[in-house]
Amino acid sequence: MPDFALVSTRDNSLPDNTWDAFVASHPDGHLLQTSPWAALKARVGWQAERVALQHKGRVVAGAQALVRRLPWGQTLVYVPKGPLADWRNAAQVRELLAALREGVAPHRPALLKLEPDLPDSPQLDLIFASYGLRRGHPVQPRSTIHLDLTTGTEAVLAGMKQKWRYNVRLAERKAVTVRPMTAEDLPAWHSMNAETGQRDGFGVHQPGYYAAAFELFPSDQAHWLLAEFEDQPLAAIAVFAVGSKSWYMWGASSSLERQRMPNHALQWAGATWAAGRGCASYDLWGIPDEVGADPAAYSEDFAGQRGGLWGVYRFKQGFGGQIVRYTGCWDLPMSAVGQRVYYLARRLRGEG
């Protein structure tokens, strides 16, 4: 059995640059496990704790946890898109989970919510259950679409539905320009974001949240793009990249000049940036989970579906790609009473 050394942010033995390098190199590494993401969530009331295992001086497994106080005094501990570990290495996982429990114990957690960036599978369900985890309620969308960037952007364009490919080219013909955003463009983002939320019925963050994200993420990790026509902002997106992965995270659009297809132009520009950065995948981030659970049933016939993520699915599915469904959330109880209160509170709020 290998000897692991425990390092953490609590004892200042796990600096951000060491952790972020590990996240970027791990096959399951994710944006939501990076230190800038923890810094962003700290702006809205979360506290971050990070633990990792080292073997021969190298980080081999770890977890960045976000902690939030619950109304009854205990806390919820959430590990978004983590932990990062070899889940078939029982010694490694058990030691990491023990370190995580110990690291967050001072916060009096009711339960730990783990949401690894791993594909859904019955075999993985059995592995998680063997560590004492039980299926919980997902926080991030379980289903999404990945565009494969390894074959080049021309192949991505060829993989789109014909109308989407036409619209990408139409935007250029109709004089839509796409450029990187600057801090001076944030007011336009905020205005279009509020309009998007009201028009499409989406919950959106406060302006300060996006301004903080713009500030905290370095330019090689975050690419904010603005589509314009005759200097009039039409739409914008934020694309992020870590290691070989990229994600379309947020988008905002006005109701002006929609016939010029600025959103198609933006997604093409986002995927092109990610490919140029060396990313292998472009995650369109979030489609209805019904589609991920049974793609064949919704390959063409979803015209009657309304609300939720169905509107964005109509847009995203035209870019081609592969439907991916993640394993979702797994809960590790920390307090028998706290766990029961947490699940009861969810039921009272109508959240299952």
C-alpha positions as CSV (number, residue, x, y, z in Angstrom):
1,M,0.0,0.0,0.0
2,P,1.5,3.4,-1.0
3,D,2.3,5.9,1.7
4,F,0.3,9.1,1.2
5,A,1.1,12.5,2.7
6,L,-1.8,14.8,3.5
7,V,-1.6,18.4,2.4
8,S,-4.3,21.1,2.7
9,T,-5.1,24.7,2.6
10,R,-5.8,24.7,6.3
11,D,-2.1,24.2,7.1
12,N,-0.8,26.2,4.1
13,S,0.8,23.1,2.6
14,L,-1.2,23.2,-0.6
15,P,-0.7,26.5,-2.5
16,D,-3.1,27.5,-5.3
17,N,-0.6,27.0,-8.1
18,T,0.3,23.4,-7.0
19,W,-3.4,22.6,-6.8
20,D,-4.4,24.2,-10.1
21,A,-1.5,22.4,-11.9
22,F,-2.8,19.1,-10.5
23,V,-6.4,19.9,-11.6
24,A,-5.3,20.8,-15.1
25,S,-3.3,17.5,-15.5
26,H,-5.9,15.2,-14.0
27,P,-8.1,13.3,-16.6
28,D,-11.2,14.3,-14.6
29,G,-10.0,17.8,-13.8
30,H,-12.7,20.5,-14.0
31,L,-13.1,24.2,-13.9
32,L,-15.2,24.0,-10.8
33,Q,-12.2,22.4,-8.9
34,T,-9.9,25.3,-9.6
35,S,-8.8,28.0,-7.1
36,P,-10.3,30.9,-9.1
37,W,-13.7,29.1,-8.9
38,A,-13.3,28.8,-5.1
39,A,-12.4,32.5,-5.0
40,L,-15.5,33.3,-7.1
41,K,-17.8,31.4,-4.8
42,A,-16.2,33.0,-1.8
43,R,-17.6,36.3,-3.1
44,V,-21.2,34.9,-2.6
45,G,-20.9,33.4,0.8
46,W,-19.2,30.0,0.3
47,Q,-16.0,29.1,2.1
48,A,-13.4,26.8,0.5
49,E,-11.5,23.9,2.0
50,R,-9.0,21.9,0.0
51,V,-7.3,18.6,0.9
52,A,-5.0,16.4,-1.2
53,L,-2.9,13.3,-1.0
54,Q,0.8,13.4,-2.1
55,H,2.8,10.3,-3.1
56,K,6.6,10.8,-3.5
57,G,6.1,14.5,-3.4
58,R,3.4,14.6,-6.2
59,V,-0.3,15.3,-5.7
60,V,-2.2,12.2,-6.8
61,A,-5.7,12.8,-5.4
62,G,-7.6,15.7,-3.9
63,A,-10.9,17.6,-3.3
64,Q,-11.8,21.2,-3.3
65,A,-14.9,21.6,-1.1
66,L,-17.3,24.5,-0.8
67,V,-18.9,25.1,2.6
68,R,-22.1,27.0,3.3
69,R,-24.0,27.4,6.5
70,L,-27.5,25.9,6.8
71,P,-30.3,27.6,8.6
72,W,-30.1,25.3,11.7
73,G,-26.4,26.0,12.3
74,Q,-24.8,23.0,10.6
75,T,-23.2,23.3,7.1
76,L,-23.5,21.8,3.7
77,V,-20.2,20.7,2.2
78,Y,-20.2,20.4,-1.6
79,V,-17.4,19.1,-3.8
80,P,-18.3,20.3,-7.3
81,K,-17.0,18.1,-10.1
82,G,-14.8,16.2,-7.6
83,P,-13.1,14.7,-5.8
84,L,-10.3,13.9,-8.2
85,A,-9.2,10.4,-7.5
86,D,-8.7,7.0,-8.9
87,W,-12.1,5.5,-7.8
88,R,-10.9,2.0,-8.4
89,N,-7.9,2.5,-6.0
90,A,-9.7,1.7,-2.7
91,A,-6.7,2.7,-0.5
92,Q,-6.4,6.1,-2.2
93,V,-10.1,6.8,-2.1
94,R,-10.7,5.8,1.5
95,E,-7.7,7.9,2.7
96,L,-8.9,10.9,0.7
97,L,-12.5,10.6,2.0
98,A,-11.1,10.3,5.6
99,A,-9.0,13.4,5.0
100,L,-11.9,15.3,3.6
101,R,-14.2,14.4,6.5
102,E,-11.5,15.4,9.0
103,G,-10.8,18.6,7.1
104,V,-14.4,19.8,7.1
105,A,-15.3,18.5,10.6
106,P,-14.8,21.9,12.3
107,H,-17.6,23.3,10.1
108,R,-20.1,20.9,11.7
109,P,-21.3,19.5,8.3
110,A,-24.7,17.8,8.0
111,L,-23.5,15.9,4.9
112,L,-20.9,16.0,2.1
113,K,-22.2,16.3,-1.5
114,L,-19.8,14.8,-4.0
115,E,-20.4,15.4,-7.7
116,P,-17.5,13.8,-9.7
117,D,-17.1,14.7,-13.4
118,L,-17.5,11.1,-14.4
119,P,-19.9,9.4,-16.8
120,D,-23.0,7.6,-15.5
121,S,-22.6,3.9,-15.3
122,P,-24.0,1.0,-13.2
123,Q,-20.4,-0.1,-12.4
124,L,-19.6,3.3,-11.0
125,D,-22.8,3.3,-8.9
126,L,-21.5,0.1,-7.3
127,I,-18.1,1.6,-6.6
128,F,-19.6,4.7,-5.0
129,A,-21.9,2.6,-2.9
130,S,-18.9,0.5,-1.7
131,Y,-17.5,3.7,-0.1
132,G,-20.7,4.4,1.8
133,L,-22.1,7.0,-0.6
134,R,-25.8,7.3,-1.4
135,R,-27.3,8.9,-4.5
136,G,-28.3,12.5,-3.9
137,H,-29.9,15.4,-5.7
138,P,-27.7,16.8,-8.5
139,V,-26.5,20.4,-8.3
140,Q,-25.0,20.7,-11.8
141,P,-26.8,19.5,-14.9
142,R,-26.3,15.8,-15.3
143,S,-26.6,15.8,-19.1
144,T,-24.7,17.9,-21.7
145,I,-23.3,17.9,-25.2
146,H,-19.6,17.6,-26.0
147,L,-18.1,18.8,-29.2
148,D,-14.9,16.8,-30.2
149,L,-12.2,19.3,-31.1
150,T,-9.4,16.8,-31.7
151,T,-10.3,16.5,-35.4
152,G,-10.1,20.2,-36.0
153,T,-12.6,23.1,-36.4
154,E,-13.5,22.2,-40.0
155,A,-14.7,18.9,-38.8
156,V,-16.7,20.6,-36.0
157,L,-18.4,22.8,-38.6
158,A,-19.1,19.8,-40.8
159,G,-20.7,18.0,-37.9
160,M,-23.3,20.7,-37.3
161,K,-26.8,20.5,-38.7
162,Q,-27.0,22.1,-42.1
163,K,-29.0,25.1,-40.8
164,W,-26.6,25.8,-38.0
165,R,-23.7,25.7,-40.4
166,Y,-25.5,28.1,-42.6
167,N,-26.3,30.4,-39.7
168,V,-22.6,30.5,-38.7
169,R,-21.8,31.7,-42.2
170,L,-24.8,33.9,-42.4
171,A,-23.7,35.9,-39.3
172,E,-20.5,36.8,-41.0
173,R,-22.3,37.8,-44.2
174,K,-24.6,39.9,-42.2
175,A,-21.7,41.9,-40.7
176,V,-21.8,40.4,-37.2
177,T,-18.4,40.8,-35.6
178,V,-17.1,38.9,-32.6
179,R,-14.3,40.2,-30.4
180,P,-12.9,39.6,-26.9
181,M,-14.7,41.5,-24.2
182,T,-13.0,44.1,-22.0
183,A,-13.9,45.4,-18.6
184,E,-15.6,48.3,-20.3
185,D,-18.0,45.9,-21.9
186,L,-19.3,44.5,-18.6
187,P,-22.3,46.9,-18.4
188,A,-23.5,45.6,-21.8
189,W,-23.1,42.1,-20.5
190,H,-25.1,42.9,-17.4
191,S,-27.9,44.6,-19.4
192,M,-28.2,41.7,-21.9
193,N,-28.0,39.1,-19.1
194,A,-30.9,40.7,-17.2
195,E,-32.9,40.8,-20.5
196,T,-32.0,37.1,-21.2
197,G,-33.2,36.0,-17.7
198,Q,-36.5,37.9,-18.0
199,R,-37.1,36.8,-21.6
200,D,-36.3,33.1,-21.2
201,G,-37.3,32.6,-17.6
202,F,-33.8,31.8,-16.4
203,G,-32.3,32.5,-13.0
204,V,-29.2,34.7,-13.4
205,H,-26.5,35.9,-11.0
206,Q,-26.2,39.5,-9.8
207,P,-23.9,41.7,-11.9
208,G,-21.2,41.5,-9.2
209,Y,-20.8,37.8,-9.7
210,Y,-19.9,38.1,-13.4
211,A,-17.7,41.1,-12.7
212,A,-15.8,39.0,-10.1
213,A,-15.5,36.1,-12.6
214,F,-14.1,38.5,-15.2
215,E,-11.6,39.7,-12.6
216,L,-10.5,36.4,-11.1
217,F,-9.9,34.1,-14.0
218,P,-6.7,34.6,-16.1
219,S,-7.0,35.2,-19.8
220,D,-5.7,31.7,-20.7
221,Q,-8.6,30.2,-18.7
222,A,-11.4,32.5,-19.6
223,H,-12.5,34.0,-22.9
224,W,-15.4,36.5,-22.9
225,L,-16.7,37.2,-26.3
226,L,-19.0,39.9,-27.6
227,A,-21.0,39.9,-30.8
228,E,-21.8,43.3,-32.3
229,F,-23.4,44.8,-35.4
230,E,-22.4,48.3,-36.2
231,D,-21.0,48.7,-32.7
232,Q,-24.3,47.6,-31.1
233,P,-23.9,44.8,-28.6
234,L,-26.1,41.8,-29.6
235,A,-24.9,38.9,-27.5
236,A,-22.0,37.6,-25.4
237,I,-20.7,34.4,-24.0
238,A,-18.1,33.3,-21.4
239,V,-16.0,30.2,-22.3
240,F,-13.6,28.6,-19.9
241,A,-10.8,26.1,-20.3
242,V,-8.7,24.0,-18.0
243,G,-6.2,21.4,-19.3
244,S,-7.6,19.7,-22.3
245,K,-11.3,20.6,-21.6
246,S,-13.4,23.7,-22.3
247,W,-16.9,24.8,-21.3
248,Y,-19.4,27.3,-22.5
249,M,-20.6,28.5,-19.1
250,W,-22.7,31.6,-19.5
251,G,-24.5,33.5,-22.3
252,A,-26.4,36.7,-22.6
253,S,-28.3,38.2,-25.6
254,S,-30.5,41.1,-26.5
255,S,-33.6,40.9,-28.6
256,L,-32.0,43.2,-31.3
257,E,-31.0,41.9,-34.7
258,R,-31.5,38.2,-33.8
259,Q,-32.0,37.5,-37.5
260,R,-28.2,38.1,-37.9
261,M,-27.6,34.9,-35.8
262,P,-25.1,36.4,-33.4
263,N,-25.4,33.4,-31.0
264,H,-24.3,31.0,-33.7
265,A,-21.3,33.2,-34.4
266,L,-20.4,33.3,-30.7
267,Q,-20.5,29.5,-30.2
268,W,-18.3,29.0,-33.3
269,A,-15.8,31.6,-32.0
270,G,-15.8,29.9,-28.6
271,A,-15.1,26.5,-30.0
272,T,-12.5,27.9,-32.3
273,W,-10.7,29.6,-29.3
274,A,-10.8,26.4,-27.3
275,A,-9.4,24.3,-30.2
276,G,-6.7,26.9,-30.8
277,R,-5.8,26.6,-27.1
278,G,-5.3,22.8,-27.5
279,C,-8.5,21.7,-25.9
280,A,-9.9,18.3,-26.9
281,S,-13.5,19.0,-26.0
282,Y,-16.0,21.8,-25.8
283,D,-18.8,21.3,-23.3
284,L,-22.1,23.1,-24.2
285,W,-23.1,22.8,-20.5
286,G,-26.6,21.6,-19.7
287,I,-29.4,20.0,-21.6
288,P,-32.6,18.3,-20.3
289,D,-31.6,15.2,-18.3
290,E,-34.4,13.2,-20.0
291,V,-32.3,13.5,-23.2
292,G,-29.1,12.2,-21.5
293,A,-31.0,9.3,-19.9
294,D,-32.5,8.2,-23.2
295,P,-30.9,10.0,-26.2
296,A,-32.7,7.8,-28.8
297,A,-36.1,8.8,-27.5
298,Y,-35.3,12.5,-28.1
299,S,-33.1,12.3,-31.2
300,E,-35.7,14.2,-33.3
301,D,-39.1,14.2,-31.5
302,F,-39.0,16.9,-28.8
303,A,-41.2,19.5,-30.4
304,G,-43.8,19.3,-27.7
305,Q,-41.3,19.9,-24.8
306,R,-41.4,23.3,-23.1
307,G,-39.8,25.0,-20.2
308,G,-36.6,24.2,-18.3
309,L,-33.6,23.5,-20.5
310,W,-35.6,22.5,-23.6
311,G,-35.3,25.9,-25.2
312,V,-31.5,25.8,-24.9
313,Y,-31.4,22.2,-26.1
314,R,-33.1,23.2,-29.3
315,F,-30.2,25.6,-29.9
316,K,-27.4,23.4,-28.6
317,Q,-28.3,20.1,-30.4
318,G,-27.9,21.8,-33.8
319,F,-24.1,22.0,-33.2
320,G,-23.8,18.2,-33.3
321,G,-21.5,16.6,-30.8
322,Q,-22.1,13.7,-28.4
323,I,-24.6,13.6,-25.6
324,V,-22.9,12.9,-22.3
325,R,-24.6,12.0,-19.0
326,Y,-22.7,12.4,-15.7
327,T,-23.0,10.3,-12.6
328,G,-24.6,13.2,-10.7
329,C,-24.4,13.8,-6.9
330,W,-23.5,11.3,-4.2
331,D,-24.0,12.1,-0.6
332,L,-21.9,11.1,2.4
333,P,-23.8,11.6,5.6
334,M,-21.8,13.4,8.4
335,S,-24.6,13.8,10.9
336,A,-27.6,11.5,11.2
337,V,-29.8,14.3,12.5
338,G,-28.5,16.9,10.1
339,Q,-28.9,14.6,7.1
340,R,-32.6,14.0,8.0
341,V,-33.2,17.7,8.5
342,Y,-31.6,18.5,5.2
343,Y,-33.7,16.0,3.2
344,L,-36.9,17.1,5.0
345,A,-36.1,20.8,4.2
346,R,-35.8,19.8,0.5
347,R,-39.1,18.0,0.5
348,L,-40.8,21.0,2.2
349,R,-39.5,23.2,-0.6
350,G,-40.8,20.8,-3.2
351,E,-37.3,19.8,-4.3
352,G,-37.7,16.0,-3.8
